């Protein structure tokens, strides 16, 4: 939250926020809820009143917050999206697409993965147990590996869902819009996720720190240094394609000391049927100092001493 607020920050409720229709927890202008409780209500129960209260607190007004939403949408490449409000209730010109929702969902899950601590809640309470929360996303209870993400419904947009799930390190997002019934949106999202899990997998090519080779070091105190993967590397591939995986290693074997830990000494790329599916830098595992006159003298003396003893 960039230090602006914390999960314990108390958020007030304005008359505007309390007047929101649709899904809500009936916020009262006399109460303040923590950010933690606001996020619970928004993610689990689609609370429009909490959404507006948060927007007003963060940017001073809902209008200012919506302007920020539209700027961020363009930064993410959501070119079919125009936000007119922060809660999603019907309003002329408030538009988006399945593709744009998937972009936004991916950004949320990858960059702000703590959100799944809220989107995976099935039932909870607020206000010391006086208010019950039930997740509007039924897949959280019924779909193996479900991590979220968000439902939405209005009279014009009908029933919509951005569904996310993770199995065996593969994370998928399925977006369904304008389904005629809640059941259909969940059924169609399940079918899309099933297709993804049945046909694709996440294949890890290597892990950060894996040794690729040992390379010669010219003019170094040590003659060799281990070359390791700088990062873990993998890709989503069609099941069975791992048999066609090829790797191409490019290492500079003519390097001279000093060498520094983490210094790039090459790269490795991975391809399937000629198509590049990933690449990662190869770096030096440790420092190698440049040999000095003192090092040379010491080494010669050591060799001479060993020769005399043999």
C-alpha positions as CSV (number, residue, x, y, z in Angstrom):
1,X,0.0,0.0,0.0
2,X,3.1,2.2,-0.5
3,X,3.0,3.4,3.2
4,X,-0.2,5.5,2.6
5,X,-2.3,3.2,4.7
6,X,-2.0,-0.1,6.5
7,X,-4.4,-2.9,7.1
8,X,-5.2,-1.4,10.5
9,X,-6.0,2.1,9.2
10,X,-9.6,3.1,10.0
11,X,-11.7,4.2,7.0
12,X,-14.7,6.5,7.5
13,X,-18.0,6.2,5.7
14,X,-19.5,9.2,3.9
15,X,-23.1,9.8,3.0
16,X,-22.2,9.0,-0.6
17,X,-20.7,5.7,0.3
18,X,-23.6,4.6,2.6
19,X,-26.1,5.4,-0.2
20,X,-24.7,2.8,-2.6
21,X,-27.1,0.2,-3.9
22,X,-26.5,-3.4,-5.0
23,X,-24.3,-5.6,-2.8
24,X,-23.3,-3.9,0.4
25,X,-22.8,-4.4,4.2
26,X,-24.9,-1.3,5.1
27,X,-22.1,1.0,6.2
28,X,-23.1,3.7,8.6
29,X,-21.7,7.2,8.6
30,X,-21.0,6.9,12.3
31,X,-18.7,3.9,12.0
32,X,-15.1,3.4,10.8
33,X,-13.9,0.0,9.6
34,X,-10.3,-1.1,9.2
35,X,-8.8,-1.5,5.8
36,X,-8.6,-5.3,6.6
37,X,-12.4,-5.4,7.1
38,X,-13.0,-3.2,4.1
39,X,-11.0,-5.6,1.9
40,X,-12.8,-8.6,3.3
41,X,-16.2,-7.0,2.6
42,X,-15.2,-6.0,-1.0
43,X,-13.5,-9.3,-2.0
44,X,-16.0,-11.7,-0.3
45,X,-19.3,-9.9,-0.5
46,X,-18.8,-7.4,-3.3
47,X,-19.6,-4.5,-1.0
48,X,-20.1,-1.4,-3.1
49,X,-20.4,0.9,0.0
50,X,-16.9,-0.2,1.2
51,X,-15.5,0.2,-2.3
52,X,-16.6,3.9,-2.4
53,X,-15.5,4.6,1.1
54,X,-12.0,3.2,0.3
55,X,-11.9,5.2,-3.0
56,X,-12.8,8.4,-1.2
57,X,-10.2,7.9,1.5
58,X,-7.4,7.1,-1.0
59,X,-8.0,9.9,-3.5
60,X,-10.3,12.4,-1.7
61,X,-13.3,11.6,-4.0
62,X,-14.7,8.8,-6.1
63,X,-14.1,10.9,-9.2
64,X,-10.4,11.3,-8.5
65,X,-10.1,7.6,-7.8
66,X,-11.9,6.7,-11.1
67,X,-9.5,9.0,-12.9
68,X,-6.6,7.0,-11.4
69,X,-8.4,3.7,-12.4
70,X,-8.5,4.8,-16.0
71,X,-4.9,5.9,-16.1
72,X,-3.8,2.6,-14.7
73,X,-6.0,0.7,-17.1
74,X,-4.3,2.3,-20.0
75,X,-0.9,1.6,-18.5
76,X,-1.9,-2.1,-18.4
77,X,-3.0,-2.1,-22.0
78,X,-6.7,-2.3,-21.2
79,X,-7.7,-0.5,-24.3
80,X,-11.3,-1.6,-24.3
81,X,-12.0,-0.3,-20.8
82,X,-13.5,3.0,-19.6
83,X,-14.4,3.2,-15.9
84,X,-17.2,5.6,-14.9
85,X,-17.4,4.5,-11.3
86,X,-15.4,2.4,-8.9
87,X,-18.1,-0.1,-7.9
88,X,-19.3,-1.4,-11.3
89,X,-23.0,-0.6,-11.1
90,X,-24.6,0.3,-14.4
91,X,-23.7,3.6,-15.9
92,X,-23.5,4.9,-19.5
93,X,-20.0,4.4,-20.9
94,X,-18.8,2.1,-18.2
95,X,-17.2,-0.6,-20.4
96,X,-14.6,-3.4,-20.4
97,X,-13.9,-6.7,-22.1
98,X,-12.9,-10.3,-21.2
99,X,-9.3,-9.6,-22.3
100,X,-9.0,-6.5,-20.2
101,X,-10.4,-8.2,-17.2
102,X,-7.8,-10.9,-17.6
103,X,-5.0,-8.3,-17.8
104,X,-6.3,-6.6,-14.6
105,X,-6.7,-10.0,-12.8
106,X,-3.2,-11.1,-13.8
107,X,-1.7,-7.8,-12.5
108,X,-3.5,-8.2,-9.2
109,X,-2.5,-11.9,-8.7
110,X,1.1,-11.5,-9.7
111,X,1.9,-8.1,-8.2
112,X,-0.4,-8.2,-5.2
113,X,-0.7,-11.9,-4.4
114,X,-1.8,-11.1,-0.8
115,X,-5.2,-10.5,-2.2
116,X,-5.8,-14.2,-2.3
117,X,-5.9,-14.2,1.5
118,X,-9.2,-12.4,1.0
119,X,-10.5,-13.9,-2.2
120,X,-10.3,-17.5,-0.9
121,X,-12.4,-16.8,2.2
122,X,-15.6,-18.8,2.0
123,X,-17.4,-17.4,5.1
124,X,-16.4,-14.8,7.7
125,X,-17.8,-12.1,9.9
126,X,-17.4,-8.4,10.6
127,X,-18.3,-6.1,13.5
128,X,-17.4,-8.6,16.2
129,X,-19.4,-11.4,14.6
130,X,-22.6,-9.3,14.1
131,X,-22.3,-9.2,10.3
132,X,-22.0,-12.4,8.2
133,X,-20.0,-12.6,5.0
134,X,-20.6,-15.3,2.3
135,X,-18.4,-15.4,-0.8
136,X,-20.3,-14.7,-4.0
137,X,-17.8,-16.9,-5.9
138,X,-19.0,-20.4,-5.4
139,X,-15.9,-21.9,-7.1
140,X,-14.0,-21.1,-3.9
141,X,-15.8,-24.0,-2.3
142,X,-16.4,-26.2,-5.3
143,X,-13.3,-26.0,-7.6
144,X,-10.0,-27.6,-6.7
145,X,-7.2,-25.0,-6.5
146,X,-9.5,-22.0,-6.8
147,X,-7.8,-18.8,-5.6
148,X,-10.5,-16.2,-6.5
149,X,-11.1,-13.9,-8.0
150,X,-14.2,-11.7,-8.4
151,X,-17.9,-11.9,-9.3
152,X,-20.0,-9.1,-10.7
153,X,-23.6,-8.7,-11.8
154,X,-25.9,-5.9,-12.9
155,X,-29.2,-5.7,-14.8
156,X,-27.3,-4.7,-18.0
157,X,-24.1,-6.7,-17.7
158,X,-25.9,-9.8,-16.3
159,X,-23.6,-12.3,-14.5
160,X,-19.8,-12.0,-14.8
161,X,-16.8,-13.7,-13.3
162,X,-13.0,-13.6,-13.2
163,X,-12.1,-17.0,-11.9
164,X,-8.5,-18.0,-10.9
165,X,-7.0,-21.3,-9.8
166,X,-3.6,-22.9,-9.3
167,X,-2.6,-26.5,-9.6
168,X,0.9,-28.0,-9.8
169,X,2.5,-24.5,-10.1
170,X,0.3,-23.6,-13.0
171,X,-2.0,-20.6,-12.4
172,X,-4.9,-19.9,-14.8
173,X,-7.5,-17.2,-15.2
174,X,-10.9,-17.7,-16.9
175,X,-13.2,-14.7,-17.6
176,X,-16.9,-15.1,-18.3
177,X,-19.1,-12.1,-19.1
178,X,-22.9,-11.6,-19.7
179,X,-23.9,-15.1,-18.5
180,X,-27.7,-15.3,-18.2
181,X,-27.6,-17.0,-14.8
182,X,-25.1,-17.3,-11.9
183,X,-24.9,-21.1,-12.5
184,X,-23.9,-20.7,-16.1
185,X,-21.1,-18.3,-15.3
186,X,-19.6,-20.8,-12.8
187,X,-20.1,-23.7,-15.2
188,X,-18.5,-21.9,-18.1
189,X,-15.5,-20.7,-16.0
190,X,-15.0,-24.3,-14.7
191,X,-14.9,-25.6,-18.3
192,X,-12.3,-23.0,-19.3
193,X,-10.1,-23.8,-16.3
194,X,-10.5,-27.5,-16.9
195,X,-9.4,-27.1,-20.5
196,X,-6.3,-25.2,-19.4
197,X,-5.3,-27.7,-16.7
198,X,-6.0,-30.7,-18.9
199,X,-4.0,-29.4,-21.8
200,X,-1.2,-27.3,-20.4
201,X,1.4,-27.5,-17.6
202,X,4.1,-25.3,-16.1
203,X,7.5,-26.8,-16.9
204,X,10.5,-25.6,-14.9
205,X,13.7,-25.5,-17.0
206,X,16.0,-24.8,-14.1
207,X,16.2,-23.2,-10.7
208,X,18.2,-20.2,-9.6
209,X,21.7,-21.3,-8.5
210,X,21.7,-24.4,-10.7
211,X,25.3,-25.0,-11.9
212,X,25.5,-24.9,-15.7
213,X,29.2,-25.3,-16.3
214,X,32.7,-24.5,-14.8
215,X,34.6,-22.0,-16.8
216,X,38.2,-21.1,-17.0
217,X,39.4,-17.7,-15.6
218,X,42.5,-16.1,-17.0
219,X,44.9,-14.3,-14.6
220,X,42.8,-15.4,-11.6
221,X,43.7,-16.6,-8.1
222,X,41.4,-19.5,-8.9
223,X,41.6,-21.2,-12.3
224,X,37.8,-21.8,-12.6
225,X,34.5,-20.4,-11.5
226,X,31.1,-22.1,-11.5
227,X,28.6,-20.6,-13.9
228,X,25.0,-20.7,-12.5
229,X,21.5,-19.8,-13.4
230,X,20.7,-16.2,-12.3
231,X,17.0,-16.9,-11.9
232,X,14.6,-19.8,-12.0
233,X,13.2,-20.3,-15.5
234,X,10.1,-22.0,-16.8
235,X,7.1,-21.7,-19.1
236,X,3.6,-22.7,-19.7
237,X,3.7,-25.4,-22.4
238,X,1.3,-27.8,-24.0
239,X,1.4,-31.2,-22.2
240,X,3.8,-33.5,-24.0
241,X,5.9,-30.7,-25.5
242,X,8.6,-31.1,-22.8
243,X,10.0,-34.0,-24.9
244,X,10.8,-31.5,-27.7
245,X,12.5,-29.0,-25.4
246,X,16.0,-27.9,-26.6
247,X,18.4,-25.6,-24.9
248,X,21.2,-23.4,-26.2
249,X,24.0,-22.4,-23.9
250,X,26.2,-19.4,-24.7
251,X,29.0,-18.9,-22.3
252,X,32.0,-16.6,-22.6
253,X,34.9,-19.0,-22.0
254,X,37.6,-16.3,-22.4
255,X,37.1,-14.2,-19.3
256,X,39.8,-12.7,-17.1
257,X,39.9,-11.9,-13.4
258,X,38.7,-10.0,-11.4
259,X,35.3,-11.8,-11.6
260,X,32.5,-10.7,-9.3
261,X,29.7,-12.8,-7.8
262,X,26.6,-12.4,-10.0
263,X,28.6,-11.1,-13.0
264,X,26.9,-12.1,-16.2
265,X,29.1,-14.6,-18.1
266,X,26.5,-15.9,-20.6
267,X,23.0,-16.9,-21.2
268,X,20.9,-20.0,-21.9
269,X,17.7,-20.1,-24.0
270,X,15.1,-22.7,-24.3
271,X,13.0,-23.6,-27.4
272,X,10.3,-26.0,-28.5
273,X,10.0,-26.8,-32.2
274,X,12.1,-23.8,-33.0
275,X,10.0,-21.3,-30.9
276,X,11.8,-19.6,-28.0
277,X,9.9,-20.2,-24.8
278,X,12.4,-18.8,-22.3
279,X,15.9,-17.5,-21.5
280,X,17.9,-16.7,-18.4
281,X,21.3,-15.1,-17.7
282,X,24.2,-17.3,-16.5
283,X,26.3,-15.6,-13.8
284,X,29.5,-16.3,-11.8
285,X,28.8,-18.1,-8.6
286,X,31.5,-16.3,-6.6
287,X,34.3,-13.7,-6.7
288,X,37.7,-14.5,-8.3
289,X,40.4,-12.1,-7.5
290,X,43.0,-11.1,-10.1
291,X,46.4,-12.7,-9.4
292,X,49.1,-10.4,-8.1
293,X,52.9,-10.5,-7.9
294,X,52.6,-11.7,-4.3
295,X,50.2,-14.4,-5.4
296,X,52.6,-15.6,-8.1
297,X,55.5,-15.6,-5.7
298,X,53.6,-17.5,-3.1
299,X,52.4,-20.0,-5.6
300,X,55.9,-20.6,-7.0
301,X,57.3,-21.0,-3.5
302,X,54.6,-23.5,-2.6
303,X,55.2,-25.5,-5.8
304,X,59.0,-25.5,-5.2
305,X,58.5,-26.6,-1.6
306,X,56.2,-29.5,-2.7
307,X,58.7,-30.5,-5.3
308,X,61.5,-30.7,-2.8
309,X,59.4,-32.9,-0.5
310,X,58.4,-35.3,-3.3
